[in-house]
Amino acid sequence: MPKLVRRRSLAVAIAAILIVFSVSASRAAPSAAVDSKGLIVLMRHAEAPGVGDPPNFRLRDCATQRNLDANGREQARRAGDLLRTMNSPPAAVYSSQWCRCLETARLLEVGPVQELPVLNSFFDRREEQETQIASLRRFLAGLPADGAPVVLVTHQVVVTALTGVFPASGEAVLLRANGTGNPVIDGRITVEDPK
């Protein structure tokens, strides 16, 4: 079952009137209205067994990549179910160009998916990290604090470089747009393994 974990200062929590909830495996997920203005859901792709990509990796050829397995597809669907209970308006959804990210983004079913290269993995190209994260920060700086929700499906290395959080597969870091390239961390969403 999904679990939403939120960490906010008391003043911000009262001002935003956000609902904080945790869902255990024995209960159904409650419907929770979350202020969607300026919400950025920075999500690591769902479960795709393995690490990195094979040596013959090609960007537009999913057969050469590490892809979602059945558990990963189910995990992405459950994350989408949770996101839809949190927000009423459709979200702008951006994804890394890797097949596992695009499939995760589509399975969320929270809005049309657009490719965004600054979300691509630099796992095997660490020398590109600084430039890529600077570009991602510029993109984030352009998101209005009162804008519609945005979902960014990416890779662990991107989430960690931007936020310092090492997410599990399918985990999302909730951010709040603030007109800078350093949005405020507003919580995390973890979709537990169905096993």
Summary of the structure (lengths in Angstrom):
residues: 195
radius of gyration: 16.0
end to end distance: 10.4
largest distance: 51.6
contacts: 612
relative contact order: 0.24
helix: 33%
strand: 19%
